[in-house]
Amino acid sequence: MEYCNFVETKIHKMSIANNIEKIQNTLPSATTLVAVSKTKPNSDIIEAFNAGQIIFGENKVQDLVAKYEVLPKEIEWHFIGHLQSNKIKYLAPFVSLIHGVDSYKLLKAINKEALKNNRTINCLLQVHIAEEDTKFGFSVNEITELLESGNINELSNIKICGLMGMATNTKDELQVRKEFCSLRDTFNNFKQTYFSNNEHFKEISMGMSGDYQLAIECGSTMIRVGSSIFGAR
């Protein structure tokens, strides 16, 4: 029985490395893979790390902090969940990128904690592109108003690196494609209008295990993949 368990574990670990290699081989050079490690044990993350994966994404602050404390410090941690203002202080010392910033209030809170830690924290503005009310995010008009106001320029300890969006959870590929393309078009408009001289505004974070190839076709520069690497939760 112990031998069988060893074999199963060995196969599982080899599959993580193989899955990463397969995905990386299909990605354009400008596309970044974020390995979504939420709910996964540290041993799986170590296996992915040893296979060359550096960037990992978590959606719960407590889990992310716990993993940061014990896993290799070379790992770049992205926070990909819905972030509450009172939890930012736990991430501020080390987080590499916050994907889902969905309010000016949250931007101000991130800036405040970044200042305390003498850091500049990279952020993506989350745009509500899905038809589902359960998804978070700014409307395009809300971001436009924020950028027009100039208030965001006063937040010197954050860096807006692009946009993030989540498509509707549907098997309708035309629907998903339309939503991904709308985020790409919004990014291009903001880049041209507000960030034309800003080299940091370059990321479009969209696409997960079930739709990342479609997202790349629509212009994604950053995909968030979990189950296709680590297996189903």
N, C-alpha and C positions, 0 to 999 in steps of 0.2 A: 504493500500500500504506500509506504514512504517513497519507493522508487517511482510509482505512478504519479504521485504528487509532484515529485521533482521534475518529471518529464513534462507534465502539464504546465508547470511554472516556466520551464525553459522555453516551451513553445510559445507561451503567452508573451514572454519578454522578447523573443526573437520577432514576434509579429509586430510589436510596437516599433522596433527599429525598421522593419520592412515596410510598414505602413508609412512611416515618415519619409523613407527613401522614395517610395512610389509617388507620394503626393508632391514632394519637392521636384521630382523629375518632370512633373506636368506643369509646374508653375513658371510663368514668365520671370525673368531675372528681377523685375521691379516689384514683384509681389511678395509680401512678407507673410509667413505662416505663423499664426499664433496658436499654439497647442493648448486647447482648453482642458485644463487638468482638474476642474471642479469635481468633487466627490471621489477623485482618484487617490490611491495611496502614494506615499512618497517613493516607494520602490518603483512604481510605474514612471514617475517623473524622472527619477535617476536614470532609468533605462532610456527614456527619450533624450535626456541630456547627454548621456554617453554616446548616443547616436548622432549627436551634433545639433540637437534642437536647443536653442537658447531662450526663446521667448515663450512664456507660458501665461495663460489667462485664468483668472479666478473671479467668481461673482459674489463671494461672501467675504467680508473684511476679516472676520475672525479666522477663517480657514487660510486666507492669504497670509496673514501675519504669522500664523503658526508654521506654515510651510517656509516662509522666508527665513525664520529664525534657525531652522535646522538644515536647510538645503543649500547647495553651493551658491556663494555670493555672486558668481558669474551670471547667474540667471537674471534675465530681465522680466520683471513681473508687470503684467498689464491687469488693470481692474476693468472687468467687462460687465459688471452687474449694475443695478440701480443703486447709486451711492447716496447715503444720508449724510447731511452736513456734520452731524455729531460724531461720525465715524472717520472723517477725513484725517484727523490727527494721528490715527494709528498707521495710515498708509503714507503720510507725507514724508517721513524720513527716507523712503526707499522706492516708492512706486515709480515705474518707468513711464507709463502712459495710462491715463484714465479715458476709457472709450465713451462712456455714456453720460456726458455732461448735458443736462437738459433744462437748466435754468440759470439766470444771471445770479441769483442768490447762491447757487452752488459754486459758480465760478468765483465769486467773492470769498466764499468760505475756503475754497482750495487755495486761493491766492494768500489768504491770511495764514494758513498753516504752512504753506511753502516758505513764506517770509520768516516764520519762526524757526524753520529748519535751514535757513540760508540756501534754499534751493529754488530752481525754476521747474515747475511741474508741467509736463506735456499733457495736453488735453485735446479730445475730439468733441465737437458739438454733435449731439445726437439729434437727428432729424426724424420726425414722425412721418414715415413713408407708407406704412401699412394701413389697411382698412380696419384693423382690429383696434378697439379702444384700450385693450390691455397693454399695448405697447407705449413706451414713454417717448419723449422727444419734443424739441421745439417744432413749431410750424416754420415754414420758410419765411413767412412774414415776420414772425417773432425774431428770428435771427437777423433779418434785414434791418428791423427797427433797432436792435441791439448794436449792430455795426454802424448804423447811421448816427446813433446817439454819441458815439465816441467813448462811451463809458468803459468799454472793454480795454481801451488803450491805457486806462489808469491802473490796470491790474498787471503790474510789472513782474510778478513772480509766477505767472502762468504763460504758456506758449500754446497758441491755437495751431494745431498741426493738421487739421482737416475735419472731415465729417464722418459720422457713423450712422448706419441705419439698419433696421431689421425689417425684412419683407414679411408680408402676410403668410401665416402658416397654412399653405394650401398646395394642392397638387397641380393647380392651374399654372403652368409654366409661363403663359402669356402675361398673367397677372403679376407674377414675381419679376419677370423681365421688365415690365412697365415700371414697377416700383424701383428696381435697381437703376434703370436708366434715368428715372426722375432724380435720384440722388446724384448720379454722375453729372447731370445737366445743372443741378443746383450747385454742385462743387465748382464746375467750370465757370458758372456765372459769378460766384463769390470770388473765385481766384482772379478773374479778370477785373472785377469791379473794386474789390477791397484788399486783395492780397497779391497784386501783380508783382510787387517788389519784395515779397516775403517768401524766401526759399523754404521755410519750415512748413508752410501750408501746402501739403502735397499728398496727404493720405485720404483715401476713401475706404473706410472699414465696412465691408459688407460681404456676406457669404459665409455659410456654415457647412457642416458636413453634407447636408442634402442638396445644397444649391451653390456651392462655391465655384464650380466650373462655370455656371451661368453668370455668377457675379463677376468673375474675371472677364468674361466676354463683354460685360457691360461697363468695365472700367475699374473694378476693384483693385486696390493696391495692397490690401491687407485682409486676409481671411481668418476666421475664427473656427478652428476645427477640433472637435473633441472625439466623438464616437468613431470617426473614420481612422483615428490614431489609436485610441485606447480601448475601443469596443463599446458596446452599449452600456449605459449606466444601469 
